[in-house]
Amino acid sequence: MNRYYVDLHIHIGRTWTGKPVKITGAKSLTFTNIIEHARHEKGLNMIGIIDSHSPEVILEMESLVSSGDMIEHRDGGLAFGDLTVIPGSELEIYDEQCNGPIHVLVFFPTIAIMREFSNWLSRHMKNVQLSSQRIYVSGLELQRKVKELGGLFIPAHVFTPFKSLYGKGVNKSLTEVFDPALIDGIELGLSSDTMMADQIKELHNYTFVTNSDAHSLAKIAREYQVVSMKEPSFKELGKALRNVDGRRIIANYGLDPLLGKYHKTVCAQCSHPAGEEDQICTLCGKNKIIKGVADRILELKTADQSPVGRPPYVHQIPLEYIPGLGPRLLEKLVNHFGSEMAILHEVPFQALNEVVPPKIADLIMKAREGKVSLAAGGGGKYGKISE
């Protein structure tokens, strides 16, 4: 078996016209820009691009295959050199069984199957060009369609206060909206980790995935997993999610939950800490209390420990969080050492010190070793590290 770095939740981002979103001062989130950045700067081996249902994205994938820049893998996925792309889609369910909207990720092995799924989606949503669109079918109907087409089904960022399974989607259990047998994995999201999620016993049956939910090139691989597979293909990924034939996730890498935007319960207006039952902020008087992931998990708690064999969760602090490490210096580091993965986990202090100031090299090492101080995020604002 071989080890592969995998991030399955990368947005292209589509405007109402279907064109990719342009971020000021950054490259557009086109399919081509994403695969080049993920391969050459992030050092990933497999990515999921979750706006692949858009007809324009399908055309771009077909064009890259026709030109020979990508090759369709015999076992599913699109090979771009040593990077494999898994076509996917993020969709929003809000049927009569849901208390609130729920986002899910679905993935398919080939462009042809994604085109068939896109045609089906176009009959059940308002604008098939856009990202994360609401689909007007039940969760169960969507699951069955995905499985009919040989796809993978993963509830997304399941604890986020908005648009997630446990955030507001269900009262207590995923069985309220989904068939448990048709779920291939659970995406944790930025404000939780394995130990937190495993306090919910019904999740012990599933593999956890940790993905970036990237809406810009810089955010790619802020969370990812290392996967043991024979080769990077759709078929092998499916086996790894089910722990079949020695394929498995070796480790999850993700933010310390304190750095997530919704870890603690706070007032979104003034960021003042709030109790889990508070409705009105005691500081500013606004009714903008957002319940944190940590408090929501405590409400749902049904277990005290992780199941045997759960892979380790490694807390990672992306380089963009390092104080003083701006875009130019980050680009210099990546050009020198080859990828952000190498800088985060492998390059020794002395080598870093030759490229960046000692203070920044020291912070990178402390972040790697979990020796930095963190201020928890909440109410839609990320946590921070202190120097």
ZAGU-738109 format. One line per field, with one value per residue: residue number from 1; x, y, z of N, C-alpha, C in turn; residue in one letter. Coordinates in steps of 0.02 Angstrom, whole numbers, plus 50000, padded with zeros to 5 digits. Example, Ala and Ser with C-alpha at 12.3 -4.5 7.8 and 13.67 -1.06 7.14 Angstrom:
<recs>
num	(1,2);
n.x	(50660,50642);
n.y	(49716,49888);
n.z	(50390,50354);
ca.x	(50615,50684);
ca.y	(49775,49947);
ca.z	(50390,50357);
c.x	(50660,50645);
c.y	(49835,50002);
c.z	(50390,50394);
residu	(A,S);
</recs>
This chain:
<recs>
num	(1,2,3,4,5,6,7,8,9,10,11,12,13,14,15,16,17,18,19,20,21,22,23,24,25,26,27,28,29,30,31,32,33,34,35,36,37,38,39,40,41,42,43,44,45,46,47,48,49,50,51,52,53,54,55,56,57,58,59,60,61,62,63,64,65,66,67,68,69,70,71,72,73,74,75,76,77,78,79,80,81,82,83,84,85,86,87,88,89,90,91,92,93,94,95,96,97,98,99,100,101,102,103,104,105,106,107,108,109,110,111,112,113,114,115,116,117,118,119,120,121,122,123,124,125,126,127,128,129,130,131,132,133,134,135,136,137,138,139,140,141,142,143,144,145,146,147,148,149,150,151,152,153,154,155,156,157,158,159,160,161,162,163,164,165,166,167,168,169,170,171,172,173,174,175,176,177,178,179,180,181,182,183,184,185,186,187,188,189,190,191,192,193,194,195,196,197,198,199,200,201,202,203,204,205,206,207,208,209,210,211,212,213,214,215,216,217,218,219,220,221,222,223,224,225,226,227,228,229,230,231,232,233,234,235,236,237,238,239,240,241,242,243,244,245,246,247,248,249,250,251,252,253,254,255,256,257,258,259,260,261,262,263,264,265,266,267,268,269,270,271,272,273,274,275,276,277,278,279,280,281,282,283,284,285,286,287,288,289,290,291,292,293,294,295,296,297,298,299,300,301,302,303,304,305,306,307,308,309,310,311,312,313,314,315,316,317,318,319,320,321,322,323,324,325,326,327,328,329,330,331,332,333,334,335,336,337,338,339,340,341,342,343,344,345,346,347,348,349,350,351,352,353,354,355,356,357,358,359,360,361,362,363,364,365,366,367,368,369,370,371,372,373,374,375,376,377,378,379,380,381,382,383,384,385,386,387);
n.x	(50042,50017,50046,49939,49904,49753,49619,49454,49361,49343,49300,49250,49168,49038,48969,48807,48797,48867,49001,49171,49211,49297,49427,49486,49651,49694,49710,49581,49456,49463,49442,49563,49660,49645,49683,49817,49872,49843,49919,50053,50089,50026,50050,49966,49891,49768,49612,49447,49336,49204,49108,49080,48966,48919,48876,48971,49091,49096,49115,49242,49319,49303,49367,49499,49530,49516,49622,49727,49784,49728,49688,49567,49551,49558,49493,49412,49405,49507,49660,49790,49940,50027,49921,49756,49592,49434,49275,49145,49003,48926,48780,48622,48505,48337,48213,48048,48079,48185,48250,48319,48422,48535,48698,48777,48903,48936,49008,49076,49133,49166,49169,49062,48963,48949,48895,48772,48717,48712,48618,48506,48501,48470,48335,48286,48325,48352,48457,48576,48704,48766,48858,48836,48693,48518,48428,48278,48224,48200,48314,48332,48293,48392,48507,48480,48482,48616,48681,48627,48696,48822,48895,48977,48925,48926,48889,48915,49031,48978,48942,48932,48852,48758,48670,48699,48710,48703,48703,48583,48502,48448,48362,48418,48474,48552,48473,48351,48342,48418,48466,48559,48641,48677,48774,48939,49043,49090,49104,49199,49220,49283,49279,49281,49350,49413,49402,49302,49192,49173,49102,48975,48885,48825,48904,49015,49015,49065,49191,49292,49313,49423,49421,49462,49360,49375,49368,49453,49614,49717,49662,49656,49691,49701,49640,49651,49672,49778,49790,49789,49813,49811,49829,49794,49633,49456,49391,49480,49476,49344,49354,49443,49367,49278,49360,49417,49505,49632,49642,49632,49603,49744,49780,49701,49717,49696,49628,49661,49519,49490,49528,49429,49283,49168,49181,49159,49021,48954,48909,48866,48867,48950,49047,49052,49068,48945,48820,48763,48625,48586,48491,48491,48620,48722,48804,48790,48656,48596,48505,48587,48652,48758,48763,48900,49003,49061,48973,48855,48888,48902,48768,48721,48788,48827,48922,49083,49211,49323,49297,49385,49530,49514,49586,49727,49703,49779,49823,49835,49913,49885,49999,49959,49906,50010,50081,50151,50194,50178,50100,50206,50321,50277,50261,50394,50444,50374,50419,50550,50552,50463,50328,50181,50148,50269,50335,50253,50265,50388,50512,50663,50708,50828,50842,50726,50757,50853,50786,50678,50646,50714,50615,50495,50523,50537,50406,50337,50390,50348,50210,50197,50230,50129,50138,50095,49998,49821,49677,49508,49390,49229,49054,49066,49192,49363,49475,49631,49812,49936,50087);
n.y	(49940,50116,50286,50424,50597,50678,50786,50820,50922,51047,51200,51265,51372,51463,51598,51676,51671,51561,51574,51560,51614,51765,51812,51954,52001,51871,51713,51657,51539,51424,51263,51217,51301,51260,51122,51131,51209,51130,51017,51062,51161,51132,50997,50886,50725,50679,50753,50816,50898,50998,51062,51002,50965,51069,51120,51194,51163,51027,51029,51087,50988,50884,50943,50950,50815,50779,50851,50785,50824,50778,50614,50488,50380,50203,50145,50245,50422,50565,50581,50692,50708,50659,50684,50647,50683,50686,50694,50792,50849,50975,50982,51049,50997,51012,50950,50891,50817,50878,50992,51102,51166,51050,51012,50907,50799,50728,50605,50548,50421,50448,50565,50550,50491,50593,50691,50631,50633,50772,50810,50751,50823,50950,50947,50957,51068,51248,51317,51241,51279,51335,51340,51228,51212,51212,51062,50996,50873,50733,50688,50548,50511,50573,50506,50376,50396,50434,50315,50229,50271,50231,50309,50403,50452,50581,50663,50838,50943,50919,50976,51113,51264,51312,51247,51106,50931,50898,51025,51106,51024,50899,50832,50738,50623,50553,50465,50521,50586,50520,50363,50258,50157,50198,50293,50346,50405,50528,50700,50806,50947,51115,51155,51049,50892,50722,50664,50742,50719,50583,50573,50550,50413,50349,50386,50309,50207,50251,50308,50449,50601,50735,50886,51031,51121,51223,51386,51463,51466,51470,51411,51277,51114,51151,51067,50890,50715,50573,50436,50261,50173,50069,50135,50303,50315,50320,50200,50143,50242,50227,50100,50130,50216,50124,50039,49922,49779,49816,49948,50112,50256,50332,50437,50586,50755,50912,51075,51133,51122,51241,51342,51350,51429,51418,51364,51397,51455,51610,51785,51841,51972,52049,51964,51921,51798,51670,51579,51411,51406,51536,51667,51802,51922,51960,52067,52159,52152,52103,51982,51880,51759,51626,51458,51362,51231,51145,51151,51105,50973,50920,50921,50818,50707,50536,50444,50401,50379,50349,50227,50069,50069,50188,50311,50421,50595,50732,50886,51028,51178,51285,51368,51497,51547,51581,51710,51852,51787,51822,51828,51838,51791,51665,51611,51609,51513,51397,51385,51356,51237,51151,51107,51148,51048,50985,51088,51108,50987,50920,50988,51031,51139,51213,51219,51290,51409,51462,51519,51597,51727,51698,51706,51674,51548,51482,51492,51412,51288,51275,51275,51156,51067,51084,51186,51317,51458,51469,51562,51539,51522,51584,51617,51643,51693,51659,51568,51617,51614,51651,51744);
n.z	(50000,49973,50028,50026,50008,50038,49996,49997,49976,49889,49822,49665,49644,49588,49498,49471,49334,49302,49289,49352,49519,49552,49656,49736,49701,49687,49600,49487,49537,49446,49370,49314,49375,49508,49508,49469,49573,49685,49659,49633,49729,49852,49869,49863,49829,49792,49755,49788,49686,49709,49634,49518,49454,49379,49216,49142,49206,49183,49044,49043,49106,49012,48903,48950,48958,48824,48769,48820,48938,49055,49112,49108,49240,49248,49355,49400,49427,49383,49311,49335,49298,49439,49520,49569,49522,49595,49537,49606,49705,49803,49895,49951,50065,50115,50169,50219,50329,50391,50514,50481,50346,50266,50218,50098,50030,49872,49766,49609,49491,49354,49214,49128,49209,49302,49218,49188,49317,49336,49240,49296,49417,49367,49348,49473,49543,49554,49485,49403,49379,49490,49649,49788,49790,49835,49832,49774,49826,49936,50071,50075,49945,49869,49918,49870,49731,49712,49748,49654,49543,49573,49663,49798,49962,50077,50223,50251,50341,50479,50603,50597,50643,50551,50412,50418,50465,50609,50659,50640,50573,50618,50763,50855,50792,50645,50579,50568,50448,50351,50270,50362,50309,50185,50192,50168,50236,50361,50365,50466,50487,50524,50658,50746,50806,50798,50930,50987,50899,50915,51031,50999,50981,50869,50765,50771,50680,50561,50444,50472,50384,50348,50280,50178,50143,50047,49985,49917,49836,49930,50042,50018,50075,50210,50295,50287,50238,50267,50165,50149,50008,49861,49741,49683,49657,49616,49650,49743,49842,49887,49945,50048,50129,50177,50244,50182,50126,50175,50139,50201,50306,50368,50450,50511,50471,50537,50580,50746,50844,50912,50828,50733,50658,50730,50858,50997,51099,51063,51054,50898,50862,50950,50994,51125,51252,51279,51371,51342,51340,51328,51255,51231,51217,51355,51358,51244,51218,51103,51003,50946,50972,50938,50943,50994,50920,51014,51125,51065,51033,51161,51199,51122,51164,51180,51206,51277,51231,51090,50957,50944,50845,50777,50674,50711,50752,50694,50751,50655,50604,50480,50366,50332,50448,50528,50619,50541,50428,50275,50108,50009,50074,50107,49979,49942,50031,49989,49857,49883,49961,49902,49934,50032,50121,50151,50219,50331,50400,50387,50354,50433,50574,50556,50417,50382,50445,50365,50263,50305,50429,50595,50698,50634,50585,50706,50755,50662,50693,50827,50807,50736,50836,50926,51021,51030,51086,51087,51041,51056,50921,50865,50828,50693,50673,50650,50759,50838,50835,50956,50973);
ca.x	(50000,50051,50015,49919,49873,49688,49573,49396,49308,49370,49250,49267,49131,49008,48922,48741,48806,48904,49072,49206,49218,49363,49443,49533,49720,49708,49689,49513,49449,49446,49462,49634,49700,49641,49723,49887,49891,49841,49974,50121,50104,50003,50079,49914,49889,49699,49567,49379,49312,49134,49062,49089,48901,48905,48889,49034,49146,49097,49147,49314,49349,49305,49418,49565,49540,49525,49688,49778,49811,49704,49670,49518,49579,49516,49453,49377,49446,49541,49731,49827,50006,50021,49862,49692,49533,49371,49220,49096,48954,48898,48709,48586,48440,48293,48149,48002,48108,48240,48236,48355,48458,48592,48742,48807,48950,48929,49064,49064,49197,49182,49136,48998,48915,48935,48850,48706,48692,48698,48555,48454,48498,48439,48262,48267,48353,48338,48512,48626,48771,48792,48885,48798,48624,48466,48397,48209,48205,48217,48380,48332,48291,48459,48551,48466,48506,48689,48701,48608,48748,48887,48931,48990,48882,48957,48866,48970,49042,48915,48925,48927,48785,48712,48673,48734,48671,48689,48697,48511,48465,48411,48357,48466,48503,48554,48420,48291,48340,48457,48474,48628,48678,48696,48823,49006,49090,49066,49152,49195,49218,49341,49272,49279,49399,49390,49381,49238,49140,49161,49056,48910,48896,48805,48957,49069,49011,49087,49256,49291,49356,49439,49433,49474,49303,49414,49338,49509,49672,49756,49630,49662,49732,49705,49626,49657,49687,49827,49752,49826,49779,49857,49840,49742,49577,49391,49378,49522,49450,49285,49377,49474,49313,49246,49411,49415,49567,49690,49638,49605,49632,49797,49776,49666,49752,49648,49637,49639,49451,49488,49538,49370,49241,49108,49196,49128,48958,48966,48866,48895,48871,49006,49094,49052,49050,48876,48802,48731,48553,48573,48457,48509,48688,48723,48846,48762,48584,48570,48486,48628,48692,48769,48786,48962,49006,49077,48912,48807,48909,48885,48696,48708,48835,48803,48980,49139,49276,49323,49300,49452,49554,49505,49651,49742,49687,49838,49806,49879,49902,49908,50049,49929,49889,50071,50090,50211,50209,50135,50098,50270,50366,50250,50279,50466,50453,50349,50465,50614,50546,50424,50256,50162,50150,50338,50352,50214,50276,50451,50573,50691,50713,50886,50828,50678,50792,50894,50742,50635,50674,50712,50552,50443,50543,50522,50333,50318,50408,50303,50144,50203,50235,50072,50162,50073,49936,49765,49616,49454,49345,49157,49011,49087,49260,49413,49520,49696,49870,49974,50159);
ca.y	(50000,50180,50340,50480,50656,50685,50838,50806,50973,51108,51235,51310,51434,51487,51654,51659,51658,51499,51588,51552,51673,51796,51842,52010,51986,51799,51680,51633,51469,51381,51193,51211,51333,51219,51061,51149,51232,51073,50971,51090,51201,51099,50930,50836,50670,50669,50806,50816,50964,50984,51098,50968,50956,51126,51103,51225,51124,50964,51044,51098,50922,50848,50974,50930,50746,50778,50878,50741,50851,50733,50547,50454,50319,50144,50132,50306,50480,50597,50587,50751,50688,50617,50705,50620,50724,50650,50741,50790,50902,50989,50997,51068,50964,51041,50920,50894,50782,50918,51052,51155,51141,51005,51004,50841,50791,50667,50597,50497,50399,50469,50625,50530,50482,50660,50724,50602,50660,50843,50813,50735,50881,51008,50940,50961,51129,51308,51337,51189,51308,51365,51299,51213,51231,51170,51013,50988,50803,50714,50660,50478,50506,50591,50450,50320,50414,50431,50245,50201,50290,50206,50363,50406,50501,50601,50726,50886,50985,50898,51011,51185,51287,51324,51204,51043,50876,50905,51095,51118,50980,50848,50841,50696,50567,50556,50422,50562,50611,50478,50292,50251,50110,50230,50345,50319,50437,50588,50756,50836,51020,51149,51170,50988,50842,50653,50651,50775,50685,50515,50574,50531,50342,50326,50402,50259,50161,50283,50339,50522,50636,50804,50921,51103,51164,51280,51433,51498,51422,51470,51369,51206,51073,51170,51003,50836,50651,50529,50376,50203,50144,50041,50190,50354,50308,50322,50134,50136,50287,50195,50047,50160,50241,50066,49998,49859,49753,49853,50019,50146,50321,50323,50493,50647,50817,50967,51130,51126,51149,51309,51389,51352,51489,51407,51317,51416,51492,51681,51832,51858,52045,52079,51909,51907,51728,51660,51513,51373,51419,51607,51691,51873,51936,51997,52127,52208,52147,52078,51912,51849,51706,51568,51402,51333,51160,51109,51146,51063,50903,50900,50908,50756,50657,50470,50400,50432,50368,50329,50155,50041,50073,50254,50341,50481,50661,50774,50956,51062,51250,51304,51421,51564,51568,51600,51783,51877,51749,51848,51791,51835,51747,51598,51589,51595,51449,51343,51377,51327,51169,51108,51105,51168,50987,50975,51140,51097,50924,50884,51028,51046,51209,51246,51232,51345,51469,51489,51548,51646,51751,51649,51709,51638,51477,51456,51485,51354,51228,51271,51254,51084,51028,51099,51226,51386,51474,51480,51595,51504,51557,51576,51667,51657,51720,51608,51575,51645,51593,51708,51736);
ca.z	(50000,49970,50067,49984,50040,50006,50018,49955,49978,49859,49781,49611,49658,49526,49501,49442,49262,49293,49284,49416,49561,49553,49720,49726,49716,49684,49539,49486,49557,49390,49377,49297,49428,49568,49503,49467,49640,49731,49644,49634,49789,49914,49875,49870,49781,49770,49776,49764,49665,49724,49590,49454,49422,49336,49146,49118,49234,49145,48980,49054,49118,48948,48862,48975,48938,48751,48753,48849,49001,49105,49087,49150,49270,49235,49415,49420,49442,49327,49328,49311,49323,49498,49558,49545,49537,49601,49525,49660,49709,49869,49886,50011,50075,50166,50158,50275,50387,50418,50552,50447,50288,50276,50160,50088,49974,49833,49719,49557,49462,49286,49188,49099,49263,49329,49171,49199,49380,49325,49204,49346,49462,49334,49354,49544,49574,49515,49442,49408,49370,49551,49703,49849,49779,49866,49788,49797,49838,50005,50082,50056,49872,49845,49933,49825,49664,49713,49749,49588,49495,49597,49695,49870,49995,50140,50253,50253,50401,50510,50665,50586,50666,50496,50353,50431,50493,50680,50678,50649,50528,50654,50835,50891,50755,50572,50552,50556,50378,50305,50279,50386,50268,50122,50207,50159,50282,50394,50365,50532,50488,50553,50730,50786,50789,50809,50999,50997,50861,50941,51087,50972,50968,50803,50717,50777,50623,50499,50436,50473,50336,50366,50217,50185,50124,50022,49938,49885,49828,49991,50093,50001,50120,50280,50325,50238,50270,50234,50150,50125,49950,49811,49695,49694,49612,49648,49679,49802,49892,49915,49990,50108,50172,50208,50277,50147,50096,50198,50123,50259,50323,50417,50497,50492,50488,50535,50627,50814,50843,50939,50773,50690,50663,50770,50913,51061,51095,51073,51019,50833,50857,50987,51011,51197,51267,51302,51393,51289,51341,51321,51195,51224,51241,51417,51349,51197,51216,51039,51002,50893,51001,50895,50984,50970,50907,51076,51164,51029,51041,51230,51199,51086,51188,51197,51214,51314,51199,51019,50946,50933,50776,50747,50659,50750,50725,50706,50747,50607,50596,50412,50365,50329,50516,50564,50619,50507,50367,50223,50044,49973,50111,50099,49911,49943,50066,49948,49800,49906,49990,49859,49948,50100,50163,50175,50268,50391,50437,50377,50349,50500,50594,50527,50346,50382,50469,50310,50212,50337,50492,50650,50735,50597,50585,50773,50760,50622,50732,50885,50782,50720,50899,50969,51077,51025,51123,51042,51064,51022,50876,50875,50798,50623,50671,50663,50815,50821,50874,50982,50966);
c.x	(50044,50012,50000,49887,49809,49647,49513,49345,49336,49318,49283,49232,49103,48962,48856,48745,48841,48979,49106,49213,49290,49373,49497,49604,49739,49686,49616,49512,49423,49470,49537,49678,49701,49686,49798,49912,49894,49899,50042,50138,50082,50031,50028,49918,49819,49656,49497,49359,49236,49085,49063,49023,48885,48921,48954,49095,49152,49131,49222,49349,49355,49358,49488,49580,49553,49595,49744,49808,49786,49684,49619,49547,49530,49471,49420,49423,49481,49613,49761,49898,49996,49965,49800,49635,49472,49314,49166,49049,48934,48826,48677,48517,48401,48223,48106,48027,48161,48214,48268,48394,48520,48633,48772,48854,48935,48984,49050,49129,49215,49145,49067,48944,48898,48888,48778,48675,48673,48631,48496,48445,48459,48363,48238,48299,48343,48393,48569,48697,48805,48819,48833,48725,48575,48435,48328,48187,48224,48287,48384,48332,48359,48508,48542,48490,48582,48712,48683,48663,48818,48928,48943,48950,48910,48925,48924,48970,48985,48896,48919,48857,48734,48724,48714,48689,48652,48683,48625,48469,48422,48407,48413,48505,48500,48499,48355,48285,48374,48450,48547,48672,48704,48743,48892,49058,49057,49120,49144,49186,49273,49338,49267,49336,49372,49365,49314,49182,49123,49122,48984,48917,48878,48857,49015,49070,49044,49159,49247,49337,49364,49461,49433,49411,49330,49375,49391,49567,49712,49728,49635,49711,49742,49682,49629,49667,49741,49793,49797,49786,49832,49877,49784,49687,49512,49376,49417,49499,49389,49304,49406,49420,49278,49295,49413,49484,49628,49692,49604,49634,49683,49794,49736,49707,49702,49664,49625,49569,49444,49495,49478,49326,49183,49121,49158,49063,48970,48910,48900,48904,48934,49058,49099,49032,48980,48867,48763,48655,48535,48539,48476,48579,48685,48766,48812,48687,48554,48553,48521,48675,48697,48800,48848,48958,49017,49014,48860,48824,48893,48810,48681,48746,48801,48861,49037,49206,49268,49323,49372,49469,49544,49573,49664,49720,49745,49818,49858,49861,49929,49956,50018,49909,49950,50079,50155,50228,50159,50140,50165,50319,50342,50267,50353,50480,50432,50395,50529,50607,50497,50349,50243,50163,50219,50356,50316,50240,50346,50514,50600,50700,50770,50875,50777,50712,50835,50852,50698,50667,50667,50646,50497,50460,50526,50446,50308,50332,50362,50233,50144,50201,50177,50090,50145,50009,49881,49708,49559,49412,49273,49118,49030,49156,49310,49450,49587,49751,49907,50048,50191);
c.y	(50063,50232,50398,50535,50673,50742,50836,50862,51040,51137,51268,51377,51462,51547,51632,51645,51592,51510,51579,51618,51699,51829,51895,51990,51913,51772,51659,51559,51427,51310,51186,51242,51291,51158,51076,51170,51173,51026,51001,51128,51169,51029,50876,50783,50657,50727,50792,50887,50960,51031,51066,50953,51013,51108,51133,51187,51057,50974,51054,51032,50883,50876,50953,50857,50741,50802,50833,50766,50810,50667,50516,50387,50261,50127,50195,50361,50504,50611,50648,50742,50641,50639,50675,50664,50679,50700,50734,50849,50911,51014,51012,51035,51002,51015,50922,50858,50824,50976,51114,51125,51100,51002,50934,50844,50726,50665,50540,50481,50429,50533,50607,50522,50549,50698,50697,50628,50734,50852,50799,50794,50939,51006,50950,51020,51188,51327,51288,51215,51323,51314,51287,51232,51184,51125,50996,50915,50788,50688,50587,50469,50523,50534,50393,50334,50409,50358,50209,50214,50268,50259,50354,50462,50516,50665,50773,50926,50979,50936,51087,51209,51296,51272,51141,50993,50887,50978,51113,51067,50928,50865,50803,50648,50577,50513,50461,50583,50564,50404,50281,50206,50141,50290,50314,50349,50499,50641,50796,50912,51050,51157,51108,50942,50773,50641,50684,50737,50617,50514,50557,50459,50320,50342,50352,50211,50188,50307,50415,50550,50709,50839,50996,51146,51229,51320,51478,51450,51415,51422,51295,51172,51102,51112,50950,50770,50615,50461,50321,50170,50113,50094,50241,50350,50310,50255,50124,50181,50256,50139,50075,50186,50184,50020,49927,49842,49793,49926,50054,50216,50310,50376,50550,50707,50873,51021,51105,51157,51220,51361,51395,51412,51481,51362,51334,51454,51565,51721,51852,51933,52072,52028,51895,51835,51724,51589,51477,51384,51493,51623,51763,51884,51980,52061,52180,52205,52122,52004,51875,51797,51648,51512,51371,51257,51120,51099,51101,50989,50878,50885,50838,50696,50592,50420,50438,50424,50345,50253,50133,50048,50140,50285,50403,50544,50706,50847,50993,51137,51270,51364,51491,51590,51593,51676,51803,51842,51770,51809,51785,51787,51675,51570,51571,51527,51391,51331,51343,51254,51124,51106,51126,51108,50977,51026,51128,51039,50895,50927,51046,51121,51244,51264,51289,51411,51501,51526,51604,51670,51699,51648,51669,51564,51445,51446,51424,51290,51220,51249,51180,51042,51042,51142,51301,51396,51492,51516,51566,51549,51544,51630,51686,51687,51666,51622,51601,51612,51655,51693,51722);
c.z	(50000,50010,50021,50025,50002,50038,49970,49950,49954,49811,49721,49625,49594,49539,49469,49367,49249,49288,49352,49453,49558,49621,49710,49746,49712,49616,49545,49507,49499,49405,49367,49351,49491,49563,49501,49536,49689,49721,49658,49698,49854,49923,49886,49815,49754,49797,49751,49747,49664,49688,49520,49420,49373,49264,49120,49145,49198,49078,48988,49067,49053,48902,48884,48959,48863,48731,48779,48913,49061,49072,49135,49175,49260,49294,49443,49444,49380,49347,49294,49337,49382,49545,49527,49568,49540,49590,49579,49657,49782,49860,49953,50012,50127,50153,50221,50337,50423,50460,50520,50390,50306,50213,50159,50029,49938,49781,49671,49521,49395,49267,49161,49153,49295,49284,49180,49264,49373,49289,49251,49394,49431,49337,49426,49580,49527,49467,49449,49400,49437,49601,49757,49844,49815,49814,49817,49792,49910,50010,50061,49980,49842,49858,49883,49754,49660,49711,49684,49537,49518,49632,49769,49901,50064,50166,50267,50319,50450,50574,50657,50605,50611,50441,50364,50466,50566,50702,50692,50610,50562,50728,50870,50846,50680,50541,50541,50483,50328,50320,50301,50342,50204,50133,50205,50206,50312,50393,50429,50531,50531,50629,50774,50765,50807,50879,51015,50962,50888,51007,51065,50947,50898,50750,50720,50717,50560,50503,50437,50419,50359,50303,50227,50180,50096,49971,49907,49879,49893,50043,50078,50049,50189,50324,50270,50276,50231,50227,50123,50069,49904,49761,49705,49641,49651,49684,49743,49859,49926,49964,50054,50156,50208,50244,50249,50120,50114,50179,50182,50264,50379,50471,50467,50515,50483,50585,50698,50816,50869,50883,50727,50705,50712,50830,50977,51048,51111,51040,50953,50824,50889,51010,51086,51209,51296,51326,51340,51285,51332,51254,51179,51253,51303,51412,51305,51191,51151,51045,50946,50922,50952,50937,50953,50962,50971,51119,51130,51037,51111,51236,51171,51114,51208,51208,51247,51280,51127,51013,50933,50859,50742,50734,50701,50713,50744,50697,50705,50605,50527,50415,50363,50397,50554,50561,50585,50443,50313,50159,50009,50007,50106,50030,49908,49976,50021,49888,49821,49927,49952,49871,50020,50147,50193,50229,50334,50433,50433,50381,50419,50511,50558,50453,50339,50397,50415,50258,50241,50401,50548,50688,50701,50594,50652,50781,50721,50661,50792,50864,50766,50783,50947,51028,51071,51065,51073,51077,51023,50977,50892,50840,50727,50617,50690,50728,50791,50862,50897,50976,51033);
residu	(M,N,R,Y,Y,V,D,L,H,I,H,I,G,R,T,W,T,G,K,P,V,K,I,T,G,A,K,S,L,T,F,T,N,I,I,E,H,A,R,H,E,K,G,L,N,M,I,G,I,I,D,S,H,S,P,E,V,I,L,E,M,E,S,L,V,S,S,G,D,M,I,E,H,R,D,G,G,L,A,F,G,D,L,T,V,I,P,G,S,E,L,E,I,Y,D,E,Q,C,N,G,P,I,H,V,L,V,F,F,P,T,I,A,I,M,R,E,F,S,N,W,L,S,R,H,M,K,N,V,Q,L,S,S,Q,R,I,Y,V,S,G,L,E,L,Q,R,K,V,K,E,L,G,G,L,F,I,P,A,H,V,F,T,P,F,K,S,L,Y,G,K,G,V,N,K,S,L,T,E,V,F,D,P,A,L,I,D,G,I,E,L,G,L,S,S,D,T,M,M,A,D,Q,I,K,E,L,H,N,Y,T,F,V,T,N,S,D,A,H,S,L,A,K,I,A,R,E,Y,Q,V,V,S,M,K,E,P,S,F,K,E,L,G,K,A,L,R,N,V,D,G,R,R,I,I,A,N,Y,G,L,D,P,L,L,G,K,Y,H,K,T,V,C,A,Q,C,S,H,P,A,G,E,E,D,Q,I,C,T,L,C,G,K,N,K,I,I,K,G,V,A,D,R,I,L,E,L,K,T,A,D,Q,S,P,V,G,R,P,P,Y,V,H,Q,I,P,L,E,Y,I,P,G,L,G,P,R,L,L,E,K,L,V,N,H,F,G,S,E,M,A,I,L,H,E,V,P,F,Q,A,L,N,E,V,V,P,P,K,I,A,D,L,I,M,K,A,R,E,G,K,V,S,L,A,A,G,G,G,G,K,Y,G,K,I,S,E);
</recs>
